[in-house]
Amino acid sequence: MDSAARQKIIENRGFCNYHFYKMLTAASKPTSPDGHGIALINKSIIETLIEDFHKRKAQQNSNFDKLLVTENSCLVCVHIAKFSERYISKTLELISSGNKEFLSILEKSKGFCIPHFVMLIHNATTLPFQNQKIINTLVEVEEKNLRRLQSELAEYIKRQSYEFSERDRAAIAGIVTRSVKKLTGKLGIEKELREIVKAVNDK
């Protein structure tokens, strides 16, 4: 509903497919319905598209490619990519500085999903100093958590046997989902990572 933000969205012709549907889903929830906001934006986008059509027709311009919102032009995709790159840089900075509080939290954490782990390693290799120390720290934390996950998956597989009750199985049912998230990241992360990779390669 912010006029400046809405104008930016209209100029951009909306969002990418993924984020437009995410917003539609959020706006359709009974607890926080906001179809009005999306309707206002979409009405303005459609009006702008009609103006685009008339301009291109008058100029005999058949290039309509710029009207399509991609991950590179979607405001949400770009915003998320910038934040992710900032978090990756800050994480590497905290490790290289030897910040004891952060290193203690990292040591006790469940590490990173593999896609973000790879991005951290990739960025660490571009640092002018201490990159091997940072890489070793990241690998140690990640390997420790992968071994724990491996053990939990082995226990899950073991409990599928008939001798275990439904209650025994239910107690660790979440491990399969957690293992998928660990290996591939959260749903939709590939869009975010493509933006980060592009930003790194453009440097």
ZADOMI-980060 format. One line per field, with one value per residue: residue number from 1; residue in one letter; x, y negated, z negated of N, C-alpha, C, O in turn. Coordinates in pm, whole numbers, plus 50000, padded with zeros to 5 digits. Last residue first. Layout:
N
n = [NUM; ...]
res = [a; ...]
n.xx = [X; ...]
n.yy = [Y; ...]
n.zz = [Z; ...]
ca.xx = [X; ...]
ca.yy = [Y; ...]
ca.zz = [Z; ...]
c.xx = [X; ...]
c.yy = [Y; ...]
c.zz = [Z; ...]
o.xx = [X; ...]
o.yy = [Y; ...]
o.zz = [Z; ...]
// end
This chain:
203
n = [203; 202; 201; 200; 199; 198; 197; 196; 195; 194; 193; 192; 191; 190; 189; 188; 187; 186; 185; 184; 183; 182; 181; 180; 179; 178; 177; 176; 175; 174; 173; 172; 171; 170; 169; 168; 167; 166; 165; 164; 163; 162; 161; 160; 159; 158; 157; 156; 155; 154; 153; 152; 151; 150; 149; 148; 147; 146; 145; 144; 143; 142; 141; 140; 139; 138; 137; 136; 135; 134; 133; 132; 131; 130; 129; 128; 127; 126; 125; 124; 123; 122; 121; 120; 119; 118; 117; 116; 115; 114; 113; 112; 111; 110; 109; 108; 107; 106; 105; 104; 103; 102; 101; 100; 99; 98; 97; 96; 95; 94; 93; 92; 91; 90; 89; 88; 87; 86; 85; 84; 83; 82; 81; 80; 79; 78; 77; 76; 75; 74; 73; 72; 71; 70; 69; 68; 67; 66; 65; 64; 63; 62; 61; 60; 59; 58; 57; 56; 55; 54; 53; 52; 51; 50; 49; 48; 47; 46; 45; 44; 43; 42; 41; 40; 39; 38; 37; 36; 35; 34; 33; 32; 31; 30; 29; 28; 27; 26; 25; 24; 23; 22; 21; 20; 19; 18; 17; 16; 15; 14; 13; 12; 11; 10; 9; 8; 7; 6; 5; 4; 3; 2; 1]
res = [k; d; n; v; a; k; v; i; e; r; l; e; k; e; i; g; l; k; g; t; l; k; k; v; s; r; t; v; i; g; a; i; a; a; r; d; r; e; s; f; e; y; s; q; r; k; i; y; e; a; l; e; s; q; l; r; r; l; n; k; e; e; v; e; v; l; t; n; i; i; k; q; n; q; f; p; l; t; t; a; n; h; i; l; m; v; f; h; p; i; c; f; g; k; s; k; e; l; i; s; l; f; e; k; n; g; s; s; i; l; e; l; t; k; s; i; y; r; e; s; f; k; a; i; h; v; c; v; l; c; s; n; e; t; v; l; l; k; d; f; n; s; n; q; q; a; k; r; k; h; f; d; e; i; l; t; e; i; i; s; k; n; i; l; a; i; g; h; g; d; p; s; t; p; k; s; a; a; t; l; m; k; y; f; h; y; n; c; f; g; r; n; e; i; i; k; q; r; a; a; s; d; m]
n.xx = [53168; 53003; 53011; 52850; 52604; 52553; 52530; 52300; 52109; 52112; 52011; 51740; 51661; 51699; 51515; 51273; 51291; 51626; 51873; 51963; 52053; 51884; 51635; 51662; 51686; 51439; 51275; 51378; 51329; 51073; 51042; 51107; 50867; 50741; 50858; 50754; 50482; 50463; 50739; 50946; 50947; 50948; 51159; 51215; 51433; 51644; 51600; 51656; 51924; 52029; 51967; 52138; 52388; 52377; 52370; 52627; 52774; 52699; 52814; 53087; 53106; 53059; 53274; 53488; 53437; 53472; 53744; 53866; 53799; 53944; 54204; 54217; 54199; 54373; 54327; 54161; 53893; 53798; 53729; 53491; 53308; 53303; 53211; 52954; 52844; 52843; 52656; 52427; 52391; 52375; 52295; 52523; 52510; 52376; 52595; 52815; 52989; 52853; 52879; 53158; 53197; 53073; 53243; 53494; 53603; 53796; 53775; 53681; 53413; 53317; 53346; 53168; 52929; 52928; 52899; 52646; 52486; 52511; 52391; 52133; 52059; 52064; 51865; 51637; 51626; 51591; 51340; 51181; 51190; 51301; 51505; 51600; 51378; 51161; 50876; 50842; 50885; 51100; 51000; 50879; 50943; 50829; 50730; 50598; 50523; 50265; 50315; 50444; 50236; 50041; 50176; 50209; 49944; 49904; 50080; 49950; 49720; 49846; 49944; 49704; 49598; 49795; 49768; 49502; 49518; 49691; 49526; 49305; 49377; 49464; 49400; 49515; 49378; 49327; 49542; 49595; 49839; 50003; 49945; 50041; 50310; 50371; 50317; 50524; 50752; 50740; 50731; 50840; 50619; 50558; 50681; 50832; 50649; 50513; 50709; 50730; 50475; 50479; 50668; 50528; 50291; 50217; 50083]
n.yy = [50968; 51146; 51369; 51278; 51246; 51510; 51632; 51502; 51589; 51860; 51861; 51795; 52016; 52228; 52221; 52350; 52487; 52483; 52737; 52991; 53114; 53015; 53085; 53364; 53391; 53303; 53507; 53720; 53650; 53664; 53905; 53990; 54062; 54238; 54481; 54517; 54527; 54761; 54974; 55225; 55457; 55400; 55117; 54859; 54813; 54801; 54551; 54392; 54453; 54341; 54075; 54027; 54056; 53843; 53632; 53654; 53606; 53344; 53214; 53251; 53119; 52852; 52795; 52841; 52652; 52409; 52431; 52444; 52189; 52028; 52107; 52029; 51747; 51559; 51318; 51236; 51449; 51640; 51852; 51768; 51808; 52091; 52138; 52026; 52191; 52436; 52370; 52334; 52606; 52752; 52553; 52554; 52628; 52644; 52515; 52505; 52356; 52112; 52027; 52001; 51804; 51586; 51556; 51508; 51419; 51431; 51312; 51515; 51530; 51278; 51288; 51489; 51360; 51140; 51267; 51384; 51158; 51040; 51232; 51214; 50954; 50981; 51176; 51038; 50836; 50986; 51105; 50872; 50756; 50912; 50923; 51182; 51339; 51125; 51009; 50877; 50655; 50692; 50819; 50712; 50564; 50438; 50121; 49911; 49711; 49787; 50024; 49929; 49778; 49976; 50141; 49963; 49931; 50192; 50189; 50007; 50155; 50367; 50232; 50149; 50399; 50497; 50319; 50373; 50649; 50650; 50517; 50692; 50931; 51013; 51181; 51339; 51572; 51696; 51614; 51478; 51363; 51586; 51645; 51413; 51435; 51661; 51570; 51385; 51545; 51700; 51507; 51182; 50891; 50577; 50387; 50191; 49997; 50129; 50121; 49845; 49786; 49918; 49765; 49523; 49594; 49887; 50121]
n.zz = [51018; 51141; 50980; 50769; 50897; 50980; 50731; 50640; 50825; 50772; 50513; 50553; 50699; 50522; 50318; 50324; 50003; 49867; 49960; 50022; 49783; 49584; 49678; 49659; 49382; 49295; 49398; 49243; 48975; 48877; 48742; 48492; 48377; 48547; 48475; 48221; 48287; 48424; 48311; 48458; 48601; 48871; 48951; 48943; 48783; 48966; 49077; 48851; 48812; 49043; 48994; 48780; 48905; 49084; 48906; 48802; 49036; 49087; 48868; 48923; 49170; 49095; 48927; 49107; 49311; 49173; 49102; 49356; 49456; 49278; 49344; 49610; 49596; 49492; 49760; 49969; 50085; 50249; 50092; 49979; 50182; 50177; 49918; 49942; 50141; 50005; 49805; 49956; 50050; 49798; 49513; 49231; 48879; 48649; 48383; 48225; 48383; 48395; 48132; 48124; 48314; 48185; 47962; 48081; 48386; 48582; 48823; 48985; 48896; 48967; 49248; 49314; 49240; 49413; 49662; 49622; 49586; 49842; 49999; 49896; 49971; 50250; 50289; 50202; 50401; 50634; 50579; 50553; 50809; 51098; 51278; 51272; 51298; 51499; 51653; 51970; 52114; 52275; 52505; 52720; 53004; 53216; 53287; 53404; 53244; 53190; 53050; 52826; 52714; 52667; 52482; 52267; 52191; 52099; 51881; 51714; 51651; 51517; 51293; 51172; 51106; 50933; 50712; 50635; 50577; 50361; 50173; 50159; 50050; 49796; 49491; 49264; 49209; 49453; 49724; 49952; 49932; 49965; 50235; 50357; 50296; 50445; 50702; 50726; 50700; 50943; 51154; 51037; 51029; 51200; 51365; 51263; 51219; 51008; 50810; 50775; 50682; 50436; 50299; 50287; 50144; 49973; 50000]
ca.xx = [53267; 53010; 53079; 52990; 52667; 52567; 52636; 52426; 52136; 52151; 52150; 51825; 51649; 51781; 51645; 51286; 51219; 51481; 51829; 51922; 52118; 52029; 51666; 51640; 51798; 51558; 51258; 51381; 51467; 51116; 50987; 51216; 50962; 50697; 50884; 50899; 50531; 50437; 50600; 50931; 50960; 50819; 51138; 51111; 51301; 51634; 51589; 51524; 51828; 52048; 51903; 51993; 52351; 52394; 52255; 52512; 52788; 52663; 52669; 53031; 53128; 52969; 53136; 53478; 53434; 53343; 53641; 53880; 53750; 53798; 54156; 54225; 54092; 54305; 54403; 54306; 53949; 53830; 53847; 53612; 53343; 53337; 53344; 53048; 52858; 52924; 52792; 52487; 52405; 52488; 52252; 52453; 52581; 52360; 52486; 52696; 53029; 52873; 52744; 53091; 53254; 53018; 53099; 53471; 53501; 53814; 53813; 53820; 53503; 53316; 53417; 53311; 52967; 52938; 53018; 52762; 52500; 52556; 52533; 52208; 52067; 52151; 52003; 51682; 51635; 51710; 51459; 51198; 51239; 51203; 51439; 51699; 51445; 51243; 50956; 50841; 50762; 51121; 51074; 50800; 51020; 50774; 50832; 50618; 50663; 50286; 50239; 50517; 50363; 50011; 50129; 50326; 50018; 49823; 50105; 50082; 49706; 49773; 50038; 49799; 49521; 49772; 49894; 49544; 49428; 49734; 49658; 49287; 49355; 49502; 49364; 49563; 49425; 49213; 49526; 49473; 49723; 50003; 49918; 49900; 50232; 50395; 50232; 50386; 50718; 50751; 50625; 50857; 50722; 50524; 50577; 50900; 50754; 50443; 50658; 50848; 50520; 50385; 50696; 50659; 50283; 50307; 50000]
ca.yy = [50886; 51011; 51375; 51314; 51131; 51404; 51676; 51485; 51446; 51816; 51895; 51710; 51881; 52223; 52158; 52226; 52485; 52465; 52605; 52904; 53142; 53005; 52943; 53302; 53434; 53228; 53369; 53726; 53656; 53539; 53892; 53938; 53984; 54098; 54423; 54514; 54420; 54636; 54926; 55093; 55469; 55434; 55260; 54897; 54814; 54915; 54671; 54386; 54489; 54485; 54143; 54016; 54145; 53980; 53656; 53667; 53736; 53448; 53219; 53297; 53264; 52920; 52782; 52915; 52796; 52441; 52414; 52555; 52310; 52016; 52121; 52171; 51823; 51650; 51379; 51224; 51358; 51511; 51868; 51773; 51671; 52018; 52185; 51975; 52048; 52421; 52411; 52218; 52492; 52769; 52642; 52488; 52598; 52758; 52510; 52573; 52491; 52191; 52050; 52092; 51937; 51639; 51578; 51628; 51381; 51514; 51226; 51471; 51645; 51318; 51185; 51508; 51488; 51118; 51185; 51468; 51255; 50967; 51200; 51339; 50990; 50884; 51204; 51158; 50801; 50902; 51188; 50962; 50680; 50919; 50794; 51074; 51338; 51244; 50999; 51000; 50656; 50616; 50896; 50708; 50622; 50570; 50196; 50035; 49708; 49660; 50029; 50018; 49714; 49864; 50196; 50019; 49815; 50143; 50280; 49973; 50025; 50393; 50300; 50049; 50307; 50562; 50329; 50237; 50600; 50713; 50464; 50554; 50928; 50882; 51160; 51208; 51491; 51639; 51680; 51560; 51274; 51514; 51744; 51449; 51323; 51661; 51675; 51339; 51453; 51762; 51607; 51306; 50980; 50685; 50476; 50320; 49971; 50102; 50251; 49921; 49729; 49963; 49907; 49529; 49542; 49772; 50000]
ca.zz = [50946; 51199; 51110; 50746; 50832; 51081; 50822; 50568; 50815; 50905; 50535; 50470; 50756; 50643; 50294; 50399; 50130; 49858; 49914; 50133; 49911; 49569; 49663; 49791; 49467; 49258; 49445; 49390; 49024; 48939; 48878; 48577; 48297; 48547; 48607; 48239; 48200; 48497; 48312; 48395; 48455; 48808; 48930; 49037; 48718; 48874; 49162; 48916; 48708; 49019; 49107; 48760; 48794; 49134; 48993; 48713; 48967; 49184; 48881; 48795; 49163; 49188; 48876; 48980; 49342; 49235; 48999; 49261; 49524; 49285; 49205; 49577; 49659; 49398; 49651; 49986; 49985; 50312; 50178; 49894; 50145; 50301; 49958; 49842; 50166; 50127; 49768; 49891; 50143; 49889; 49620; 49341; 49002; 48740; 48481; 48170; 48341; 48517; 48187; 48030; 48338; 48310; 47943; 47998; 48288; 48462; 48711; 49003; 48880; 48826; 49170; 49341; 49179; 49269; 49635; 49651; 49477; 49723; 50022; 49885; 49830; 50184; 50331; 50131; 50259; 50620; 50607; 50439; 50693; 50988; 51262; 51270; 51168; 51474; 51530; 51892; 52033; 52151; 52404; 52597; 52894; 53182; 53211; 53481; 53288; 53258; 53176; 52917; 52749; 52758; 52610; 52337; 52242; 52212; 51993; 51767; 51718; 51642; 51384; 51221; 51192; 51061; 50787; 50669; 50682; 50486; 50208; 50200; 50193; 49848; 49632; 49310; 49096; 49376; 49593; 49952; 49930; 49837; 50129; 50371; 50241; 50300; 50645; 50740; 50591; 50810; 51135; 51112; 50974; 51108; 51421; 51288; 51318; 51135; 50856; 50818; 50809; 50539; 50326; 50353; 50281; 49978; 50000]
c.xx = [53399; 53117; 53096; 53068; 52815; 52640; 52663; 52544; 52270; 52186; 52199; 51973; 51743; 51775; 51727; 51422; 51233; 51420; 51678; 51884; 52086; 52099; 51817; 51677; 51786; 51677; 51383; 51370; 51474; 51255; 51039; 51171; 51074; 50797; 50852; 50935; 50683; 50490; 50588; 50786; 50946; 50827; 51008; 51078; 51186; 51493; 51569; 51500; 51686; 51948; 51914; 51917; 52199; 52350; 52258; 52386; 52671; 52673; 52622; 52879; 53070; 52983; 53041; 53335; 53417; 53330; 53505; 53773; 53755; 53739; 54003; 54176; 54097; 54198; 54311; 54389; 54101; 53891; 53889; 53738; 53471; 53382; 53392; 53192; 52958; 52948; 52886; 52630; 52470; 52500; 52368; 52396; 52492; 52423; 52477; 52581; 52909; 52904; 52754; 52951; 53192; 53068; 53036; 53323; 53457; 53716; 53838; 53868; 53648; 53408; 53427; 53396; 53116; 52981; 53039; 52891; 52622; 52579; 52592; 52357; 52151; 52169; 52101; 51828; 51690; 51734; 51588; 51322; 51265; 51261; 51335; 51635; 51546; 51303; 51030; 50932; 50754; 50997; 51085; 50873; 50944; 50851; 50772; 50732; 50698; 50428; 50264; 50448; 50438; 50139; 50108; 50288; 50141; 49891; 50028; 50117; 49838; 49753; 49972; 49899; 49615; 49695; 49870; 49671; 49468; 49648; 49707; 49419; 49344; 49490; 49401; 49529; 49471; 49257; 49412; 49448; 49592; 49878; 49908; 49859; 50083; 50312; 50250; 50291; 50576; 50702; 50623; 50744; 50739; 50643; 50550; 50808; 50824; 50546; 50591; 50806; 50639; 50428; 50607; 50694; 50416; 50318; 50086]
c.yy = [50880; 50923; 51239; 51311; 51156; 51284; 51567; 51520; 51421; 51667; 51853; 51735; 51785; 52086; 52144; 52159; 52349; 52463; 52598; 52762; 53041; 53019; 52922; 53154; 53374; 53264; 53287; 53586; 53658; 53544; 53769; 53919; 53924; 54007; 54274; 54447; 54404; 54516; 54798; 55046; 55335; 55435; 55284; 55047; 54845; 54927; 54795; 54512; 54490; 54534; 54295; 54085; 54145; 54082; 53798; 53701; 53761; 53587; 53323; 53312; 53322; 53072; 52862; 52913; 52879; 52591; 52455; 52551; 52430; 52143; 52119; 52199; 51972; 51737; 51467; 51291; 51353; 51412; 51737; 51782; 51666; 51876; 52107; 52012; 51984; 52274; 52391; 52247; 52369; 52653; 52646; 52593; 52530; 52730; 52638; 52582; 52572; 52336; 52140; 52128; 52042; 51781; 51641; 51660; 51504; 51478; 51304; 51384; 51599; 51437; 51226; 51410; 51512; 51245; 51165; 51392; 51344; 51062; 51128; 51314; 51116; 50917; 51110; 51189; 50919; 50868; 51109; 51049; 50770; 50853; 50794; 50937; 51224; 51235; 51131; 50986; 50779; 50613; 50825; 50778; 50604; 50639; 50329; 50118; 49827; 49651; 49903; 50027; 49798; 49796; 50084; 50070; 49861; 50022; 50236; 50061; 49984; 50263; 50322; 50109; 50204; 50474; 50386; 50238; 50460; 50665; 50519; 50495; 50787; 50881; 51021; 51185; 51352; 51546; 51615; 51629; 51350; 51427; 51677; 51548; 51351; 51552; 51685; 51442; 51396; 51668; 51660; 51403; 51101; 50763; 50597; 50424; 50100; 50079; 50235; 50057; 49806; 49912; 49958; 49673; 49552; 49723; 49873]
c.zz = [51022; 51135; 51175; 50876; 50810; 51021; 50927; 50657; 50745; 50904; 50672; 50499; 50684; 50710; 50422; 50389; 50197; 49998; 49910; 50091; 50020; 49703; 49651; 49785; 49608; 49346; 49416; 49449; 49177; 49001; 48951; 48722; 48381; 48475; 48609; 48371; 48213; 48417; 48395; 48412; 48382; 48655; 48851; 49026; 48815; 48815; 49075; 48998; 48765; 48916; 49092; 48872; 48771; 49030; 49049; 48793; 48872; 49122; 48982; 48805; 49035; 49178; 48964; 48926; 49216; 49260; 49052; 49153; 49430; 49346; 49202; 49435; 49624; 49464; 49566; 49877; 49996; 50214; 50245; 49980; 50062; 50269; 50081; 49880; 50068; 50158; 49887; 49845; 50079; 49990; 49721; 49436; 49105; 48876; 48562; 48270; 48293; 48483; 48310; 48081; 48247; 48336; 48068; 47981; 48209; 48351; 48582; 48887; 48887; 48800; 49023; 49260; 49195; 49197; 49485; 49620; 49497; 49606; 49901; 49902; 49810; 50037; 50261; 50162; 50179; 50474; 50582; 50457; 50573; 50863; 51150; 51248; 51157; 51335; 51508; 51771; 51944; 52061; 52270; 52481; 52762; 53068; 53167; 53420; 53378; 53316; 53257; 53054; 52852; 52806; 52712; 52475; 52320; 52275; 52118; 51887; 51784; 51721; 51519; 51319; 51254; 51159; 50926; 50755; 50729; 50602; 50341; 50249; 50246; 50000; 49680; 49458; 49139; 49265; 49516; 49819; 49920; 49823; 49994; 50262; 50248; 50233; 50494; 50677; 50602; 50700; 50992; 51076; 51066; 51059; 51332; 51350; 51360; 51248; 50993; 50875; 50865; 50676; 50438; 50391; 50356; 50122; 50000]
o.xx = [53494; 53152; 53188; 53179; 52898; 52727; 52777; 52644; 52345; 52278; 52314; 52051; 51814; 51872; 51815; 51442; 51209; 51489; 51609; 51863; 52173; 52192; 51871; 51743; 51887; 51759; 51428; 51446; 51568; 51293; 51049; 51253; 51130; 50809; 50927; 51029; 50734; 50536; 50687; 50721; 50936; 50726; 50965; 50982; 51070; 51441; 51489; 51393; 51605; 51892; 51821; 51813; 52140; 52284; 52154; 52307; 52620; 52592; 52516; 52823; 53010; 52883; 52952; 53282; 53342; 53225; 53430; 53717; 53661; 53640; 53941; 54113; 53992; 54114; 54189; 54507; 54164; 53936; 54002; 53842; 53549; 53483; 53507; 53283; 53037; 53058; 52996; 52715; 52557; 52611; 52448; 52442; 52399; 52395; 52558; 52481; 52901; 52851; 52674; 52909; 53174; 52990; 52958; 53283; 53391; 53744; 53893; 53987; 53730; 53473; 53532; 53503; 53184; 53060; 53151; 52982; 52692; 52678; 52706; 52438; 52232; 52279; 52209; 51906; 51780; 51848; 51681; 51400; 51360; 51369; 51286; 51702; 51574; 51283; 50967; 51050; 50671; 51006; 51080; 50817; 50944; 50828; 50677; 50815; 50811; 50450; 50283; 50513; 50489; 50151; 50150; 50359; 50172; 49895; 50080; 50176; 49839; 49768; 50033; 49935; 49606; 49723; 49917; 49680; 49468; 49698; 49757; 49424; 49371; 49581; 49373; 49620; 49467; 49185; 49401; 49347; 49489; 49819; 49818; 49751; 50008; 50252; 50154; 50196; 50515; 50620; 50518; 50672; 50662; 50755; 50523; 50851; 50869; 50532; 50611; 50860; 50648; 50419; 50653; 50744; 50418; 50349; 50035]
o.yy = [50816; 50818; 51217; 51257; 51067; 51226; 51536; 51449; 51332; 51623; 51813; 51641; 51706; 52043; 52058; 52051; 52245; 52440; 52693; 52676; 53007; 52944; 52823; 53103; 53339; 53179; 53210; 53549; 53603; 53451; 53768; 53918; 53820; 53889; 54193; 54367; 54292; 54418; 54736; 55073; 55332; 55417; 55199; 55095; 54855; 55037; 54883; 54573; 54576; 54643; 54368; 54147; 54250; 54181; 53864; 53786; 53873; 53675; 53383; 53410; 53429; 53144; 52932; 53016; 52976; 52650; 52528; 52655; 52509; 52197; 52198; 52302; 52035; 51794; 51453; 51319; 51454; 51305; 51724; 51726; 51571; 51829; 52062; 51929; 51899; 52235; 52336; 52159; 52307; 52606; 52553; 52707; 52457; 52798; 52729; 52649; 52692; 52428; 52232; 52243; 52157; 51869; 51735; 51777; 51592; 51503; 51252; 51382; 51639; 51444; 51210; 51444; 51550; 51240; 51173; 51447; 51376; 51050; 51151; 51369; 51123; 50909; 51152; 51222; 50901; 50870; 51158; 51066; 50748; 50889; 50688; 50844; 51176; 51137; 51237; 50954; 50786; 50573; 50888; 50795; 50497; 50756; 50332; 50175; 49841; 49592; 49910; 50036; 49746; 49760; 50094; 50046; 49806; 50009; 50243; 50013; 49932; 50262; 50299; 50045; 50175; 50473; 50331; 50168; 50432; 50643; 50445; 50430; 50762; 50836; 50922; 51172; 51258; 51454; 51492; 51696; 51292; 51417; 51705; 51536; 51318; 51573; 51715; 51406; 51362; 51707; 51665; 51383; 51120; 50711; 50706; 50534; 50116; 50134; 50318; 50102; 49829; 49984; 50032; 49699; 49586; 49801; 49764]
o.zz = [50977; 51188; 51254; 50881; 50829; 51085; 50957; 50661; 50784; 50972; 50688; 50510; 50746; 50772; 50430; 50446; 50135; 50098; 49945; 50177; 50101; 49734; 49702; 49876; 49670; 49380; 49501; 49538; 49234; 49072; 49073; 48814; 48346; 48508; 48664; 48379; 48217; 48475; 48432; 48513; 48259; 48587; 48774; 49086; 48772; 48800; 49107; 48990; 48731; 48929; 49124; 48848; 48746; 49061; 49060; 48754; 48863; 49150; 48964; 48757; 49037; 49179; 48914; 48884; 49215; 49233; 48986; 49117; 49424; 49295; 49132; 49410; 49610; 49395; 49568; 49897; 50027; 50253; 50293; 49944; 50073; 50322; 50087; 49874; 50108; 50197; 49873; 49847; 50140; 50013; 49727; 49439; 49070; 48974; 48547; 48244; 48316; 48546; 48327; 48074; 48287; 48374; 48059; 47984; 48263; 48233; 48486; 48856; 48804; 48695; 48962; 49209; 49099; 49103; 49436; 49558; 49401; 49534; 49863; 49828; 49717; 49984; 50218; 50073; 50096; 50427; 50518; 50363; 50498; 50817; 51112; 51203; 51047; 51263; 51499; 51785; 51854; 51945; 52164; 52373; 52702; 53039; 53089; 53491; 53422; 53421; 53379; 53158; 52952; 52923; 52827; 52573; 52425; 52398; 52229; 51984; 51896; 51843; 51624; 51418; 51373; 51278; 51026; 50856; 50849; 50712; 50425; 50354; 50364; 50071; 49612; 49540; 49060; 49228; 49513; 49802; 49883; 49716; 49916; 50205; 50156; 50128; 50422; 50608; 50501; 50617; 50928; 50978; 51160; 51050; 51382; 51384; 51474; 51357; 51082; 50976; 50986; 50775; 50526; 50501; 50475; 50212; 50024]
// end
